[in-house]
């Protein structure tokens, strides 16, 4: 005796599959490109080196010894899946990990994927290639300041005057109850004008600059103003780390857009700061005025505010006060405070 059972036809089975597919959550369909894009070892390596840094196509080609056509294809796939985003710097396009996340399932998957990728150490040869690129960027910045040290103030004020960012930074410092034994550091002091503010507020101040010409300008300024509690360090933030310096406040005034790897500065400053110490940054919001690269030695056309926030959080710092100052020439300055946990 046959059971009362009807075998589905090919057509009915197909209709059932279509129906199930149509009823499936849209989010499941949207994560498929992410999984597909991340199924290639080279793409995973690209995402790994983009953890804190931003690179152009040719820079990534040099890092991974890959042809431009092949690298462009990989970046296109990653971009389409939402795993990287573009950042325009004048006529150049750089790639970075997505800055803003909305907390949806795609973002959760991407966040988890990045967390797993970042547990893998970068190959020594890859690290060497990255450091070579950062070195080339640093040389570009140093060459500009070596050539134009005597015109620094004039060129800086093409964008913003010293008073427009120095005053709010000083006010943020005064909002904290620092002890008489507290110490501070200024990275990239320029001609040394803000050292006057730091010298009267802290017992010891370190002035760090990788340009010997600019550091000599700051030294001359300190001597002429009888600032006796300033110690000058020739080099980058890594040099201060090597010297086991620790401070309660770090200031970077209009410097970040000259630094080869801005995210690295956040990581270094977090290590240099004592607990509850503050990092104060005044810099440009992202803009499209490409002329500043040639005329002012800028490596980056400002920064998105969320960009700085992400770098700070990843380095173990919390956001403090924020101030945004619009200028008549179209630029906007952001003054940001970050606090070491």
SERO-4910 file (N, C-alpha, C, O; in steps of 0.05 Angstrom, whole numbers):
BEGIN
 pado doro    nc1    nc2    nc3   cac1   cac2   cac3    cc1    cc2    cc3    oc1    oc2    oc3
  Unk    A     17    -24      0      0      0      0     18     25      0     36     28     16
  Unk    A     12     42    -19     28     66    -21     19     87     -1     -5     91      4
  Unk    A     39    101     11     33    124     29     22    147     12     28    150    -11
  Unk    A      5    163     25     -6    186     11     14    208     10     12    228     26
  Unk    A     34    206     -8     56    225    -10     61    232    -39     62    215    -56
  Unk    A     63    258    -44     68    267    -71     95    280    -73    102    298    -59
  Unk    A    111    269    -91    139    279    -95    137    306   -109    124    307   -130
  Unk    A    151    327   -100    150    353   -114    163    351   -141    183    338   -145
  Unk    A    151    365   -160    163    366   -186    186    386   -186    190    401   -167
  Unk    A    202    385   -208    225    404   -210    216    432   -209    229    449   -197
  Unk    A    193    438   -221    182    465   -222    174    475   -194    180    497   -186
  Unk    A    160    456   -179    151    464   -153    174    468   -134    174    486   -117
  Unk    A    195    451   -137    218    454   -120    232    480   -125    241    493   -106
  Unk    A    234    488   -151    246    513   -158    231    536   -146    242    556   -136
  Unk    A    204    535   -147    187    556   -136    191    559   -106    191    581    -95
  Unk    A    194    535    -93    198    536    -64    224    549    -57    226    566    -39
  Unk    A    246    543    -73    272    555    -68    271    585    -72    282    600    -56
  Unk    A    257    594    -93    254    623    -98    239    636    -75    246    658    -67
  Unk    A    218    622    -65    203    634    -44    219    637    -19    218    657     -5
  Unk    A    235    616    -12    252    617     11    273    639      9    279    653     28
  Unk    A    284    641    -16    304    662    -20    293    690    -17    305    707     -6
  Unk    A    268    693    -27    255    719    -25    249    727      3    249    750     11
  Unk    A    243    706     20    236    712     48    260    714     66    258    722     89
  Unk    A    284    707     56    308    709     72    314    738     79    309    755     62
  Unk    A    325    743    103    332    771    110    351    783     90    370    770     80
  Unk    A    346    808     83    363    822     64    392    823     74    411    823     58
  Unk    A    396    824    101    423    826    112    440    802    104    464    805    101
  Unk    A    428    778    102    443    755     94    454    757     66    476    748     60
  Unk    A    438    769     48    447    773     21    470    793     20    488    791      3
  Unk    A    469    813     38    488    834     36    516    826     47    536    839     41
  Unk    A    516    805     64    542    797     75    558    778     56    582    774     60
  Unk    A    544    768     35    558    750     17    582    763      3    603    750      2
  Unk    A    580    788     -7    604    801    -19    627    804      1    650    803     -8
  Unk    A    621    808     26    642    811     46    657    784     49    682    784     49
  Unk    A    642    763     51    655    736     54    671    729     29    692    717     31
  Unk    A    659    736      6    673    729    -20    699    746    -22    720    735    -30
  Unk    A    697    772    -16    720    789    -19    743    782      0    766    786     -6
  Unk    A    736    771     23    756    764     43    767    736     40    783    727     56
  Unk    A    759    723     18    768    696     13    793    694     -3    798    674    -16
  Unk    A    810    714     -2    835    715    -17    857    723      2    855    744     15
  Unk    A    879    707      4    900    714     23    913    741     20    919    755     39
  Unk    A    917    750     -5    929    776    -10    911    798      0    920    818     11
  Unk    A    885    795     -5    866    816      4    866    818     35    864    839     46
  Unk    A    869    795     48    870    795     77    896    810     86    895    824    106
  Unk    A    918    806     72    942    820     78    940    850     74    950    866     90
  Unk    A    926    857     53    921    886     47    905    898     71    912    919     80
  Unk    A    884    884     79    868    894    101    885    896    127    881    914    144
  Unk    A    903    877    130    920    877    154    938    902    155    940    915    176
  Unk    A    951    909    133    969    933    134    953    959    135    964    980    141
  Unk    A    927    958    128    911    982    130    899    985    158    881   1002    162
  Unk    A    908    970    177    898    972    204    899   1001    215    879   1011    225
  Unk    A    922   1014    211    925   1041    221    933   1060    199    931   1085    202
  Unk    A    943   1050    177    955   1066    156    937   1070    132    918   1054    127
  Unk    A    943   1090    116    929   1096     91    950   1095     69    970   1108     71
  Unk    A    944   1080     48    963   1077     26    950   1081     -1    926   1076     -5
  Unk    A    966   1091    -20    957   1093    -48    962   1066    -62    974   1048    -52
  Unk    A    951   1064    -87    954   1040   -102    983   1032   -107    991   1009   -102
  Unk    A    999   1051   -116   1027   1045   -122   1043   1038    -96   1061   1022    -97
  Unk    A   1035   1051    -74   1049   1043    -49   1042   1015    -41   1060   1000    -32
  Unk    A   1017   1006    -45   1010    979    -39   1023    959    -59   1030    937    -51
  Unk    A   1026    968    -84   1041    952   -103   1069    947    -94   1080    924    -96
  Unk    A   1082    967    -84   1110    965    -74   1111    947    -49   1130    932    -46
  Unk    A   1092    950    -32   1092    934     -7   1089    904    -13   1103    888     -1
  Unk    A   1072    897    -32   1066    869    -38   1078    859    -64   1073    837    -73
  Unk    A   1095    876    -77   1108    868   -101   1088    857   -121   1090    835   -132
  Unk    A   1068    874   -126   1045    866   -143   1042    887   -166   1048    910   -162
  Unk    A   1033    878   -189   1028    896   -211   1004    914   -205    986    906   -190
  Unk    A   1004    937   -217    983    957   -211    956    946   -219    936    950   -205
  Unk    A    954    932   -242    928    922   -251    917    902   -231    893    902   -225
  Unk    A    934    884   -221    925    865   -201    917    878   -175    896    870   -164
  Unk    A    933    897   -166    926    911   -141    900    926   -144    883    927   -125
  Unk    A    896    940   -166    872    955   -171    847    937   -170    826    944   -160
  Unk    A    850    913   -181    828    893   -181    821    885   -152    798    885   -145
  Unk    A    841    879   -137    836    871   -109    823    894    -93    805    889    -77
  Unk    A    832    918    -97    821    941    -83    792    946    -92    776    954    -75
  Unk    A    787    942   -117    759    945   -127    740    925   -113    718    933   -106
  Unk    A    749    900   -111    733    880    -98    728    887    -68    706    885    -58
  Unk    A    750    895    -55    747    903    -27    730    927    -23    714    929     -4
  Unk    A    732    946    -41    716    970    -39    686    964    -44    669    975    -29
  Unk    A    681    948    -63    653    940    -69    640    926    -45    616    929    -40
  Unk    A    656    911    -30    646    896     -7    644    913     18    634    904     39
  Unk    A    654    938     16    654    956     40    676    951     59    675    961     82
  Unk    A    697    936     51    720    930     68    741    952     68    757    954     86
  Unk    A    741    968     47    759    992     46    743   1015     35    722   1012     23
  Unk    A    753   1039     40    741   1063     28    763   1081     18    786   1079     27
  Unk    A    756   1099      0    776   1116    -13    778   1143      2    759   1152     15
  Unk    A    801   1154      0    806   1181     12    822   1197     -8    844   1190    -15
  Unk    A    810   1218    -18    823   1234    -39    841   1255    -26    833   1270     -8
  Unk    A    866   1255    -35    886   1275    -26    896   1289    -51    915   1282    -63
  Unk    A    881   1311    -58    888   1325    -82    883   1308   -107    860   1300   -111
  Unk    A    903   1303   -123    900   1286   -147    904   1256   -141    903   1240   -160
  Unk    A    910   1249   -116    916   1222   -110    893   1209    -94    879   1222    -79
  Unk    A    890   1183    -97    870   1167    -83    884   1148    -64    902   1133    -72
  Unk    A    877   1149    -39    888   1131    -19    866   1113     -9    842   1119    -10
  Unk    A    874   1090      2    855   1070     12    859   1066     42    881   1066     52
  Unk    A    837   1063     56    837   1059     85    814   1041     92    796   1036     76
  Unk    A    814   1031    117    791   1017    127    768   1036    132    773   1060    136
  Unk    A    744   1026    131    721   1045    135    722   1058    163    728   1044    183
  Unk    A    717   1084    164    718   1099    189    691   1097    204    691   1090    227
  Unk    A    670   1102    190    644   1103    204    629   1076    201    629   1064    180
  Unk    A    617   1068    224    602   1043    225    575   1048    238    573   1064    257
  Unk    A    554   1035    228    527   1040    237    517   1019    256    494   1020    266
  Unk    A    533    998    262    525    978    280    507    957    268    496    940    283
  Unk    A    503    956    242    487    936    229    503    911    226    526    910    232
  Unk    A    489    890    215    502    863    214    527    864    197    547    850    203
  Unk    A    527    879    175    551    881    159    575    893    175    597    883    173
  Unk    A    569    913    190    590    926    206    600    907    228    624    906    234
  Unk    A    582    891    239    590    872    260    609    851    248    629    843    260
  Unk    A    602    842    224    618    822    210    646    833    203    666    821    208
  Unk    A    646    858    192    671    871    185    688    875    210    712    870    209
  Unk    A    676    884    232    691    889    256    703    863    267    726    863    276
  Unk    A    688    841    266    698    815    275    721    806    256    741    795    266
  Unk    A    717    810    230    737    802    211    763    816    216    785    804    216
  Unk    A    762    843    220    786    859    225    799    850    251    824    849    253
  Unk    A    783    843    271    794    834    297    811    809    294    832    806    306
  Unk    A    801    791    277    815    766    272    841    771    256    862    760    262
  Unk    A    838    787    235    861    794    218    883    807    234    907    801    230
  Unk    A    876    825    252    896    840    267    911    824    287    931    833    298
  Unk    A    902    799    293    916    782    311    941    769    297    958    757    310
  Unk    A    941    772    270    964    760    255    986    780    252    981    803    245
  Unk    A   1010    772    258   1033    790    256   1039    796    226   1037    778    209
  Unk    A   1047    821    221   1055    828    194   1082    817    188   1100    818    205
  Unk    A   1086    805    164   1111    793    157   1134    813    158   1130    836    150
  Unk    A   1158    805    168   1180    824    170   1187    839    144   1193    863    144
  Unk    A   1185    825    121   1191    837     95   1170    859     89   1177    880     78
  Unk    A   1145    854     97   1124    873     92   1128    898    110   1125    920    101
  Unk    A   1137    893    135   1143    915    153   1165    933    142   1164    957    143
  Unk    A   1185    920    131   1208    935    119   1198    952     96   1207    975     93
  Unk    A   1180    941     79   1170    957     57   1153    980     66   1154   1002     55
  Unk    A   1137    976     87   1120    997     98   1138   1019    110   1133   1043    105
  Unk    A   1158   1011    124   1176   1031    137   1191   1047    115   1197   1071    119
  Unk    A   1197   1034     93   1210   1048     71   1192   1070     60   1201   1093     54
  Unk    A   1166   1064     57   1147   1084     47   1144   1107     67   1143   1130     59
  Unk    A   1142   1100     93   1139   1121    113   1165   1138    114   1163   1162    118
  Unk    A   1188   1125    109   1212   1141    108   1213   1160     85   1223   1182     88
  Unk    A   1203   1152     62   1202   1169     39   1183   1193     44   1189   1216     36
  Unk    A   1161   1188     58   1142   1210     65   1156   1229     84   1154   1253     81
  Unk    A   1170   1218    104   1184   1235    123   1205   1252    110   1209   1275    117
  Unk    A   1220   1240     91   1241   1255     77   1229   1278     61   1240   1300     60
  Unk    A   1205   1273     50   1191   1294     35   1184   1318     53   1188   1341     45
  Unk    A   1175   1311     77   1168   1332     96   1192   1347    106   1193   1371    108
  Unk    A   1213   1331    113   1238   1343    123   1251   1361    102   1261   1383    109
  Unk    A   1251   1352     77   1263   1368     56   1249   1395     53   1262   1416     48
  Unk    A   1222   1395     56   1208   1420     53   1216   1439     76   1221   1463     70
  Unk    A   1216   1430    100   1222   1447    123   1251   1456    124   1258   1477    133
  Unk    A   1269   1439    113   1297   1447    112   1301   1469     92   1317   1487     96
  Unk    A   1285   1469     71   1287   1489     50   1273   1515     58   1281   1536     50
  Unk    A   1251   1512     73   1234   1535     78   1232   1543    107   1213   1556    116
  Unk    A   1251   1534    124   1250   1540    152   1248   1570    158   1235   1578    177
  Unk    A   1261   1586    142   1261   1615    147   1234   1628    140   1229   1651    148
  Unk    A   1218   1613    125   1192   1624    116   1168   1609    129   1145   1611    120
  Unk    A   1174   1594    151   1154   1576    162   1129   1592    171   1107   1585    164
  Unk    A   1133   1613    187   1111   1628    198   1094   1640    175   1069   1639    176
  Unk    A   1107   1651    155   1093   1663    133   1076   1643    118   1053   1648    111
  Unk    A   1087   1619    114   1072   1598     99   1050   1586    116   1028   1580    106
  Unk    A   1055   1583    142   1034   1572    160   1010   1591    161    987   1582    162
  Unk    A   1015   1617    161    994   1636    163    978   1639    137    958   1654    136
  Unk    A    987   1626    115    971   1625     92    945   1610     98    924   1614     85
  Unk    A    946   1592    117    923   1576    125    909   1588    150    886   1593    149
  Unk    A    925   1591    172    913   1601    197    934   1616    213    958   1608    212
  Unk    A    926   1636    227    945   1650    245    948   1635    270    931   1619    278
  Unk    A    971   1639    283    978   1625    308    956   1628    329    949   1609    343
  Unk    A    946   1652    332    927   1658    353    901   1643    350    887   1637    370
  Unk    A    894   1636    326    868   1623    321    866   1595    333    845   1585    339
  Unk    A    889   1582    335    888   1555    347    903   1554    374    897   1536    390
  Unk    A    922   1572    379    937   1571    404    920   1578    428    923   1565    449
  Unk    A    903   1597    425    887   1606    448    868   1584    458    868   1578    482
  Unk    A    852   1571    441    835   1549    451    850   1525    462    841   1512    481
  Unk    A    874   1520    451    890   1498    462    900   1505    491    899   1488    508
  Unk    A    908   1530    495    917   1538    521    893   1538    541    897   1531    564
  Unk    A    870   1545    531    846   1544    549    839   1515    557    831   1511    580
  Unk    A    843   1496    539    838   1468    546    858   1458    567    851   1443    585
  Unk    A    883   1467    565    903   1460    585    895   1472    612    896   1458    633
  Unk    A    886   1497    613    878   1510    638    854   1497    651    849   1501    674
  Unk    A    838   1483    635    814   1470    646    821   1446    663    804   1436    677
  Unk    A    846   1437    662    855   1415    678    872   1425    702    885   1445    701
  Unk    A    869   1411    724    883   1418    748    910   1404    750    914   1386    766
  Unk    A    929   1413    734    956   1401    734    971   1410    759    969   1433    768
  Unk    A    987   1392    770   1003   1399    793   1028   1415    784   1034   1416    760
  Unk    A   1042   1426    803   1065   1442    797   1088   1425    786   1107   1436    775
  Unk    A   1087   1399    790   1108   1381    780   1101   1368    754   1116   1351    744
  Unk    A   1079   1375    742   1070   1363    717   1088   1370    694   1102   1390    694
  Unk    A   1089   1352    674   1107   1355    651   1091   1355    625   1068   1345    624
  Unk    A   1102   1366    604   1088   1368    578   1108   1364    555   1132   1365    559
  Unk    A   1097   1359    532   1112   1356    508   1098   1369    485   1073   1367    482
  Unk    A   1113   1382    468   1102   1392    442   1117   1378    419   1141   1380    417
  Unk    A   1101   1365    403   1112   1352    379   1109   1370    356   1087   1378    349
  Unk    A   1131   1377    343   1131   1396    321   1126   1425    331   1106   1437    323
  Unk    A   1143   1436    347   1139   1463    359   1142   1486    339   1137   1509    346
  Unk    A   1150   1480    315   1154   1502    295   1175   1521    304   1197   1513    311
  Unk    A   1169   1547    304   1188   1567    313   1188   1571    343   1203   1587    354
  Unk    A   1171   1556    357   1172   1556    387   1152   1574    401   1154   1577    425
  Unk    A   1134   1586    386   1116   1605    399   1099   1593    422   1095   1606    442
  Unk    A   1089   1569    418   1072   1557    439   1088   1547    463   1076   1541    484
  Unk    A   1114   1546    461   1131   1538    483   1128   1558    506   1131   1551    530
  Unk    A   1122   1583    500   1117   1603    521   1094   1595    538   1095   1597    563
  Unk    A   1073   1585    526   1049   1576    541   1055   1552    558   1046   1550    581
  Unk    A   1070   1533    547   1076   1508    562   1096   1513    584   1094   1502    606
  Unk    A   1116   1530    579   1137   1535    599   1127   1546    625   1137   1539    646
  Unk    A   1106   1562    624   1095   1575    648   1075   1557    663   1068   1562    686
  Unk    A   1066   1536    649   1046   1518    661   1057   1492    671   1043   1478    686
  Unk    A   1080   1484    662   1091   1458    669   1120   1461    679   1135   1479    671
  Unk    A   1128   1442    696   1155   1443    707   1177   1436    687   1199   1447    688
  Unk    A   1170   1417    669   1189   1409    649   1174   1406    622   1152   1395    621
  Unk    A   1186   1415    601   1174   1414    574   1194   1402    555   1217   1409    554
  Unk    A   1184   1383    538   1201   1371    518   1191   1381    490   1167   1380    484
  Unk    A   1209   1390    474   1203   1399    447   1215   1379    427   1239   1376    426
  Unk    A   1198   1365    412   1206   1343    395   1201   1351    366   1179   1358    358
  Unk    A   1222   1349    349   1219   1356    321   1240   1340    305   1263   1337    313
  Unk    A   1231   1330    281   1250   1315    265   1265   1332    245   1281   1323    229
  Unk    A   1259   1358    245   1273   1377    228   1293   1393    244   1285   1408    262
  Unk    A   1318   1389    239   1339   1403    254   1337   1433    251   1341   1449    270
  Unk    A   1330   1442    227   1327   1471    221   1305   1483    238   1308   1505    250
  Unk    A   1282   1469    240   1259   1480    255   1265   1478    285   1258   1496    301
  Unk    A   1279   1457    294   1286   1454    322   1305   1477    331   1303   1487    353
  Unk    A   1323   1484    313   1342   1506    320   1326   1532    322   1333   1549    338
  Unk    A   1306   1536    306   1288   1559    308   1275   1560    335   1274   1581    348
  Unk    A   1265   1537    344   1252   1536    370   1271   1541    393   1265   1554    413
  Unk    A   1296   1530    390   1316   1535    410   1323   1565    413   1325   1576    435
  Unk    A   1326   1578    390   1332   1606    390   1309   1622    403   1314   1641    418
  Unk    A   1285   1614    398   1262   1628    410   1262   1624    440   1258   1643    455
  Unk    A   1267   1599    449   1268   1594    478   1290   1610    492   1286   1621    514
  Unk    A   1313   1612    479   1335   1628    491   1328   1657    492   1334   1671    512
  Unk    A   1316   1668    471   1310   1697    471   1288   1704    491   1286   1727    500
  Unk    A   1271   1684    498   1249   1689    517   1256   1677    545   1239   1676    562
  Unk    A   1281   1668    548   1290   1658    573   1273   1635    584   1265   1635    608
  Unk    A   1266   1616    567   1251   1593    575   1271   1571    582   1282   1557    565
  Unk    A   1276   1568    608   1298   1551    617   1290   1522    623   1307   1506    628
  Unk    A   1265   1516    621   1256   1489    628   1248   1473    603   1231   1455    605
  Unk    A   1260   1479    580   1254   1465    555   1277   1446    548   1300   1454    548
  Unk    A   1271   1421    543   1291   1402    533   1284   1395    504   1261   1388    498
  Unk    A   1303   1398    486   1298   1394    458   1307   1366    449   1329   1357    456
  Unk    A   1290   1353    433   1295   1326    424   1293   1326    394   1272   1331    382
  Unk    A   1315   1320    380   1315   1318    351   1307   1290    343   1320   1270    349
  Unk    A   1284   1288    329   1274   1262    321   1243   1262    322   1231   1283    325
  Unk    A   1232   1238    319   1203   1235    320   1194   1225    347   1210   1222    365
  Unk    A   1168   1220    350   1158   1211    375   1171   1185    384   1173   1180    408
  Unk    A   1179   1168    365   1193   1143    372   1219   1148    387   1227   1132    404
  Unk    A   1232   1171    381   1257   1178    395   1251   1184    425   1267   1177    442
  Unk    A   1229   1198    430   1221   1204    457   1215   1178    472   1221   1176    496
  Unk    A   1203   1159    459   1197   1133    471   1223   1119    478   1226   1107    500
  Unk    A   1243   1120    461   1269   1107    466   1282   1119    490   1298   1106    504
  Unk    A   1277   1145    495   1289   1158    518   1273   1155    543   1279   1167    564
  Unk    A   1252   1139    542   1234   1133    565   1222   1159    578   1220   1161    602
  Unk    A   1215   1177    560   1202   1202    570   1173   1196    575   1160   1182    559
  Unk    A   1162   1207    597   1133   1205    602   1124   1233    611   1138   1247    626
  Unk    A   1100   1241    602   1090   1268    607   1060   1267    614   1047   1246    611
  Unk    A   1050   1290    623   1022   1292    630   1005   1305    609    981   1304    609
  Unk    A   1018   1318    590   1004   1331    568   1022   1332    543   1046   1336    544
  Unk    A   1009   1327    520   1023   1328    494   1007   1346    476    983   1344    474
  Unk    A   1021   1364    462   1008   1383    444   1019   1380    416   1043   1377    412
  Unk    A   1001   1379    396   1009   1379    368    992   1401    354    969   1397    348
  Unk    A   1005   1424    349    991   1446    336    997   1447    307   1020   1453    299
  Unk    A    977   1442    290    980   1443    261   1003   1427    251   1018   1436    233
  Unk    A   1007   1403    262   1029   1386    256   1021   1360    243   1035   1349    226
  Unk    A    998   1350    250    989   1323    242    989   1320    212    995   1298    202
  Unk    A    982   1341    197    981   1338    168   1008   1338    155   1011   1335    130
  Unk    A   1030   1340    171   1057   1338    161   1069   1310    167   1092   1305    159
  Unk    A   1055   1294    182   1067   1269    193   1061   1246    174   1038   1242    165
  Unk    A   1082   1230    168   1078   1207    149   1056   1188    156   1042   1179    138
  Unk    A   1054   1181    181   1034   1162    190   1020   1173    215   1029   1167    238
  Unk    A    999   1189    212    986   1202    235    976   1182    256    978   1188    280
  Unk    A    966   1159    248    956   1140    268    978   1130    286    973   1125    310
  Unk    A   1003   1128    276   1025   1120    293   1031   1140    315   1039   1132    337
  Unk    A   1026   1165    310   1030   1186    330   1011   1182    353   1019   1185    377
  Unk    A    986   1175    348    967   1170    369    977   1147    387    976   1148    411
  Unk    A    986   1125    374    996   1102    389   1020   1110    406   1023   1102    429
  Unk    A   1039   1125    395   1062   1134    409   1055   1152    433   1066   1150    455
  Unk    A   1037   1171    427   1029   1190    448   1016   1176    472   1020   1183    495
  Unk    A   1000   1155    466    987   1140    487   1008   1127    505   1003   1125    529
  Unk    A   1030   1119    493   1052   1106    509   1067   1127    525   1078   1122    546
  Unk    A   1070   1151    513   1085   1173    526   1069   1186    549   1081   1197    568
  Unk    A   1043   1184    548   1026   1198    568   1024   1181    594   1022   1157    593
  Unk    A   1024   1195    616   1017   1183    642    987   1179    643    972   1190    627
  Unk    A    978   1162    661    949   1157    663    934   1183    668    942   1200    684
  Unk    A    912   1186    654    895   1210    654    909   1235    642    899   1257    644
  Unk    A    931   1230    628    944   1252    614    928   1259    589    911   1244    581
  Unk    A    933   1283    578    917   1292    555    934   1296    530    958   1304    532
  Unk    A    922   1291    508    934   1296    482    917   1317    468    893   1313    464
  Unk    A    928   1340    462    914   1362    450    923   1366    421    947   1369    416
  Unk    A    904   1366    403    911   1369    374    895   1392    362    870   1394    365
  Unk    A    909   1410    349    895   1429    332    905   1424    303    929   1424    298
  Unk    A    886   1419    286    893   1413    258    870   1419    240    848   1426    249
  Unk    A    874   1416    214    854   1422    194    834   1400    191    841   1376    192
  Unk    A    809   1407    188    789   1388    179    795   1381    150    808   1396    136
  Unk    A    784   1358    140    790   1350    113    781   1371     93    759   1383     96
  Unk    A    797   1377     73    791   1398     53    802   1389     26    814   1367     24
  Unk    A    797   1405      5    806   1397    -22    824   1418    -34    827   1420    -59
  Unk    A    837   1434    -18    855   1455    -28    883   1443    -32    900   1445    -14
  Unk    A    888   1432    -55    912   1417    -60    938   1434    -61    960   1423    -58
  Unk    A    935   1460    -64    958   1478    -65    975   1478    -40    999   1485    -41
  Unk    A    964   1469    -17    979   1470      8   1002   1449      7   1021   1451     22
  Unk    A    999   1428    -10   1020   1408    -10   1046   1420    -20   1068   1414    -10
  Unk    A   1045   1437    -41   1069   1449    -52   1078   1473    -36   1102   1477    -33
  Unk    A   1058   1489    -27   1065   1514    -14   1070   1512     16   1085   1529     27
  Unk    A   1059   1492     29   1062   1490     58   1074   1463     66   1076   1458     90
  Unk    A   1080   1446     48   1093   1420     55   1074   1400     67   1083   1381     80
  Unk    A   1047   1403     63   1028   1385     75   1029   1357     61   1030   1356     37
  Unk    A   1028   1336     77   1026   1309     66    997   1301     63    990   1285     46
  Unk    A    980   1312     81    952   1304     81    934   1329     81    941   1350     92
  Unk    A    912   1327     67    893   1350     65    873   1349     88    849   1346     84
  Unk    A    884   1352    112    867   1352    136    856   1325    142    864   1305    130
  Unk    A    838   1324    162    827   1299    172    798   1301    179    789   1322    187
  Unk    A    783   1279    175    756   1278    185    757   1275    215    775   1262    226
  Unk    A    738   1287    229    738   1285    258    737   1257    269    749   1250    288
  Unk    A    720   1240    255    717   1212    264    743   1197    260    749   1178    275
  Unk    A    759   1205    241    785   1193    236    803   1195    261    815   1176    269
  Unk    A    804   1219    271    820   1223    295    809   1208    319    824   1197    335
  Unk    A    782   1207    321    769   1193    343    776   1163    342    781   1151    363
  Unk    A    775   1151    319    781   1123    316    810   1117    324    815   1098    339
  Unk    A    829   1134    314    857   1130    321    861   1132    351    877   1117    363
  Unk    A    847   1151    364    850   1154    393    839   1130    408    852   1119    426
  Unk    A    815   1121    400    803   1098    414    820   1073    411    824   1058    430
  Unk    A    830   1069    387    847   1046    382    873   1047    398    886   1026    403
  Unk    A    881   1071    407    906   1074    422    902   1075    452    921   1078    467
  Unk    A    876   1072    460    871   1072    489    865   1099    501    871   1104    524
  Unk    A    854   1118    484    847   1144    494    818   1150    490    806   1141    470
  Unk    A    806   1165    508    778   1173    505    776   1202    495    795   1218    499
  Unk    A    754   1208    483    750   1236    473    743   1255    495    729   1248    514
  Unk    A    754   1279    494    748   1300    513    733   1322    498    713   1317    484
  Unk    A    741   1346    502    728   1369    489    736   1371    460    757   1363    451
  Unk    A    717   1383    444    722   1388    416    712   1416    408    692   1425    418
  Unk    A    728   1429    391    720   1456    382    727   1458    352    748   1449    344
  Unk    A    708   1469    337    712   1472    308    711   1501    301    692   1515    307
  Unk    A    732   1511    287    734   1539    281    734   1543    250    753   1534    237
  Unk    A    714   1556    239    713   1561    211    729   1586    204    727   1606    218
  Unk    A    745   1584    183    761   1607    174    750   1619    148    737   1605    133
  Unk    A    756   1644    144    745   1658    120    756   1647     94    744   1650     73
  Unk    A    780   1635     95    793   1625     71    783   1597     63    794   1585     45
  Unk    A    762   1588     77    750   1562     70    760   1538     86    749   1517     85
  Unk    A    781   1542    102    791   1521    119    775   1520    145    762   1539    153
  Unk    A    776   1497    158    764   1494    185    785   1481    203    797   1460    195
  Unk    A    789   1492    226    808   1480    246    791   1465    266    771   1474    275
  Unk    A    801   1441    273    789   1426    295    809   1424    318    832   1417    314
  Unk    A    800   1431    341    816   1430    365    805   1407    382    782   1408    391
  Unk    A    821   1386    386    811   1361    398    827   1354    423    851   1358    425
  Unk    A    812   1343    442    825   1333    467    820   1304    470    797   1294    467
  Unk    A    841   1288    476    839   1260    481    853   1253    507    874   1264    513
  Unk    A    841   1236    523    850   1230    550    859   1201    553    844   1183    545
  Unk    A    883   1197    563    893   1170    567    878   1156    589    874   1166    611
  Unk    A    868   1132    583    853   1116    602    870   1107    625    860   1094    643
***
